[in-house]
Amino acid sequence: MLAVPYAVGVDPTLNSAASEPATSDQRRRWDAIVIGAGVGGAAAAIGLAQRIGSGQGVLLAERSSWPRPKVCGGCINASAVALLDRLGVLRDVRHAGAVPLGSVRIQRKFRECHLRIAPGLGLARETLDACLVDAAVRTGVVFVPETRAEVLPLRTSISPVAKAELAGRRVMLHRRLASEEHVAGVVIVADGLAGSSLDRLDGFGCEVAPGSWMGLAATIDGAEPFAAGEIRLCVGNHGYVGLVGLKGGSTHLGAAMDSAWVKTIGGPAKAVREILESCGEQTVGNLEGCRFSGTPTLTRRRPRMAERGLFVLGDAAGYVEPFTGEGMAWALGSAEEVVRLAADGIEARAETLNQLSERWQAWQTAKMRKQQRRCRWVRGILRRPWLADAAIAGLSAGLVRRAVERGLWPSITASRPAHTLRPALTVPRGRT
Ligand SMILES: Cc1cc2nc3c(=O)[nH]c(=O)nc-3n(C[C@H](O)[C@H](O)[C@H](O)COP(=O)(O)OP(=O)(O)OC[C@H]3O[C@@H](n4cnc5c(N)ncnc54)[C@H](O)[C@@H]3O)c2cc1C
């Protein structure tokens, strides 16, 4: 992993291309503020910085100290690999120790099936995300860890103060004991499942699916070495566990489970062991000695994903449980698309910003519906033990298996880009 001189305070002169010392007023104005340095936020920040070039810069605010672990299976599917390549960071990701992945073994009640998948990569999220943030900083992005961001509501009155407000979105940055108001031409929110940066806005709440499962992750010491390039998915009645061998011989575990059942059975280690043993996996190492991290309930959607100058993407926009391992591809694909819209919004008038946010809402809604349909379907099967049994039995049959190999882990479905959703806009430069 590269050592990067992260900004100590929110000062663009520290690690951006800005050459003039900033006055305190300038320091609070940005072309774009991106909230959350997961794959979605970091990719959007890189894309915007590449597209804008010079200017008042892109600020990437991250709540956690950095680098930080993230609950995830760490499997970068073929679509995500292609998106990382287009972003220009794939070589860094490979150098950071990503291992190739090419097949998945699904196990349930001593029955199993093998599926070939399009070539992907396995890498711990702590390393992947640090790699992307390093690339962002090299592109000129100002990165501020340990900084919680909060988007402030638009002012509704048209007073002289409010007129200045029309020229940008206000974001409050909280760092240690200090809070500072910053303004940006556009704000991109990629703050994940547990983000709170939109809490002060009306109408931006999330709808959580009833009976949604929680996520878990851990690194297991002393597990048996894995077949190279294989993802193992063990399916129980109350959840499933994914295992993948990473560089250096460690085994990474990502899981989704019914949280009430986890409590009843006596905690995550017992729950994971129960599922693995029900699938015939006896030699999984010291689970009781593992440090498990968890997530809030996973399956959710945020009906509203845009407002003037504000674009929401990645898990912050909506998520479905991770059996098919597509979340990173969704976040990276949305980041690639939002850059095209948001870059046009930086210097735009309020009316144009409203149109851009309408397009984002329409594109995200259509794309998420399409992408998540398959995952909701899989989620429905996994909730019904008899259907899960039938599905695994079916997958062992050659014809079904081949159909699933083509359909379950496809490359990112080519949906119409957001900037083509309506007749082309001429974006007037200069603010109201
Ligand atoms: C158990 C499990 C296994 C998974 N396995 C896979 C897999 O194998 N492959 C795959 O592709 N996907 C997988 N996923 C899904 C994947 O992890 C997510 O879809 C992906 O991380 C979404 O990226 P993101 O950038 O939207 O959010 P995140 O990666 O969650 O990043 C959000 C960031 O925002 C920060 N933040 C939050 N609030 C604030 C704030 N107010 N201010 C500043 N920063 C803030 C957080 O600290 C965090 O760093 C899995 C998920 C789970 C739960």
The ligand as a Gaussian input file, in Angstrom:
#p B3LYP/6-31G(d) Opt

LIG

0 1
 C      -21.394000      -9.231000       4.006000
 C      -21.204000      -8.468000       2.719000
 C      -20.463000      -9.048000       1.702000
 C      -20.293000      -8.351000       0.504000
 N      -19.545000      -8.932000      -0.463000
 C      -19.353000      -8.281000      -1.630000
 C      -18.521000      -8.840000      -2.628000
 O      -17.913000      -9.899000      -2.449000
 N      -18.391000      -8.152000      -3.797000
 C      -19.031000      -6.955000      -4.027000
 O      -18.890000      -6.378000      -5.108000
 N      -19.796000      -6.398000      -3.062000
 C      -19.969000      -7.019000      -1.881000
 N      -20.702000      -6.424000      -0.898000
 C      -21.300000      -5.114000      -1.142000
 C      -20.269000      -3.981000      -1.078000
 O      -19.527000      -4.064000       0.125000
 C      -20.960000      -2.616000      -1.160000
 O      -21.976000      -2.652000      -2.119000
 C      -19.978000      -1.513000      -1.526000
 O      -19.011000      -1.398000      -0.516000
 C      -20.699000      -0.175000      -1.687000
 O      -19.754000       0.849000      -1.793000
 P      -20.121000       2.338000      -1.354000
 O      -18.970000       3.176000      -1.819000
 O      -21.481000       2.681000      -1.794000
 O      -20.203000       2.313000       0.244000
 P      -19.124000       1.913000       1.339000
 O      -18.064000       1.076000       0.742000
 O      -19.888000       1.394000       2.493000
 O      -18.459000       3.312000       1.742000
 C      -19.159000       4.292000       2.456000
 C      -18.140000       5.158000       3.187000
 O      -18.785000       6.338000       3.674000
 C      -18.266000       6.641000       4.966000
 N      -19.251000       7.512000       5.636000
 C      -20.444000       7.157000       6.162000
 N      -21.072000       8.254000       6.640000
 C      -20.262000       9.306000       6.405000
 C      -20.363000      10.714000       6.665000
 N      -21.457000      11.246000       7.236000
 N      -19.342000      11.515000       6.303000
 C      -18.230000      10.998000       5.709000
 N      -18.093000       9.672000       5.426000
 C      -19.097000       8.849000       5.758000
 C      -18.090000       5.277000       5.602000
 O      -17.181000       5.339000       6.692000
 C      -17.548000       4.475000       4.416000
 O      -16.138000       4.518000       4.347000
 C      -20.882000      -7.076000       0.313000
 C      -21.616000      -6.494000       1.354000
 C      -21.763000      -7.168000       2.543000
 C      -22.530000      -6.520000       3.654000

